[in-house]
Amino acid sequence: MKRSVYSPVSVLRISVLSALTLTASFAVTAQDKPVAGGVLTVALGSDTPIIDPSITAYSVTALVTRNVVDSLVGQAEDNRFTPWLAERWEINNNNTEYTFHLRKDVTFSDGTKLDAAAVKYNFDRILDPKTTSSYSKSLLGPIESITTPDEYTVVFRYKTPFAPLLQGLSLPYLGIQSPTYLQKTANTSNTVVGSGPFILDSFVKGSGSKLSKRADYHWGPGYASHQGPAWLDKIEFKYLPESAVRLGALNSGQVQVIDAIPPVNFAQVQKNSKLEVVTRVNPGIPRVLYLNTTRAPFSDVKVRQAFLSAIDRATAVKAAFFGTLKPADNILGPATLDYDPTVAKSWGFDISKANRLLDEAGWNSKDGEGYRVKDGKRLSVTFAYTPSSVEAADVTLFQAVQYQVKQAGFELKLDPVDAGIFSSRGSDNDYDIISNYFVRPEPDILRTVFHSAYIPPNGNNYTRVTALDSKLEAAVGASSEERKRLYADIQHEIIGQAYAVPIYLPAFQLGKAKQVQGINWATNAKPNFYDAWIKP
């Protein structure tokens, strides 16, 4: 038996709600109605080496390509799922079969039509072992088959229940690209062809992306404030890694939007009458330090627990972000479904505990520089990161952590490397610490980061832990109450075993000129520009 999760009545309610929201958002004057035209320039503080969302997990890729690729379903900021490329769908009672009925009027920007075969081709490509799509593949879960009973129907089947599929399908990483383009393009790292409201005209690593409007677009997501072509003529994303340069460009009007407002200038931007700050705290996995459990010294749980206890997150985050971001208290952020607030009480900064644990682990003497030694070897760990994928404030944070753990006797070596070397180091198990964050409101993100199937090079399990597999597998198909219990156990175990150290809650801190209107937000705390317009 299948349950329908969408009906025409829902569309009417969504449209009415959207209209009310739009009315409430702007003063009811003629000049405050959306105006078509203009170029929106967005300056970004971090870069991506790859623009194809199917083969990377970079958040910048998702931000840019959300404008180029559409998804089967949309997810509004209030977490409801809305129609998009699929006008309706049904799910059976145990979440093992999902049937999607596609719109029949959608085309890709290369002129080819979007149908069931095109959708199936995209997911078959992601599932193909030859495709390096570990994150996208993880969002699909343990899928058994994808079939197309007719030209505009797609059916996903699972042997075991898989509840998180809709949320995964709503993300750009599972956005639908043109099969014609994919079949003739050997390397998609620099190009994307989708059915979205904008066309990617160019992407240059280290520079940015240029997008132009599709004049014939008329199938936006159900959560959007309008249907039809985007209001903007063009969007230009510029990579400006220096925070002072980004802020200067915003103040001078060279760009209208920036991400990652420099923490030291945050209050200044808020006070500027011509600018506005919009903050969205990310759901999902916060900025964490993953500790490699498969090699010394972090193969010893006491050493991991000592490292965790030696870090004063609140002080480090305040020093780096001047109070604009909050320290994390769990492996999931509080905006994530099934976040367990009791985890926060089970751990924290405790230098006495760190010293005691290191003594118990045999690291009970120090050298002349204050670092712990054992059997003539210094307690030294290497932290590999890619400078282009972090903000300047993150580096300040890493340096603060470096100082803090030294007080317990750890030598923390910061090792900035380029993206290629970083990937190789992960695959070759040549690191002690790696840091990142993942933005997703669904707790299944824990499976994609802590299941053994995703140990590099197959994914992002940088802790290389295997002990959580059974619980992570059980949680994806369990009832709501059982999922909550399992995810609570998993959160407590990750912190209790110190597989990773949560540091801060990332947030998209968007600074914009006030004439930029209509930006709305996805559940992954990223701005959407389909409804955006520039007030004359």
JOZIRA-V318965 format. One record per helix or strand of 3 or more residues. SS is the DSSP state (H for helix, E for strand). FROM is the first residue (numbers start at 1). LEN is the number of residues. Records with the same first field share a line. If there is no record, write none. Layout:
BEGIN
SS: FROM-LEN, FROM-LEN
END
This chain:
BEGIN
E: 2-3, 39-6, 73-3, 81-3, 86-7, 97-6, 143-8, 153-6, 198-7, 208-6, 234-6, 275-7, 285-7, 372-3, 380-6, 411-6, 433-6, 500-5, 507-7
H: 8-18, 30-3, 53-3, 59-7, 116-12, 134-7, 165-5, 172-3, 179-6, 243-10, 263-9, 301-9, 313-9, 341-6, 351-10, 387-3, 392-15, 419-9, 445-6, 452-3, 469-7, 480-17
END
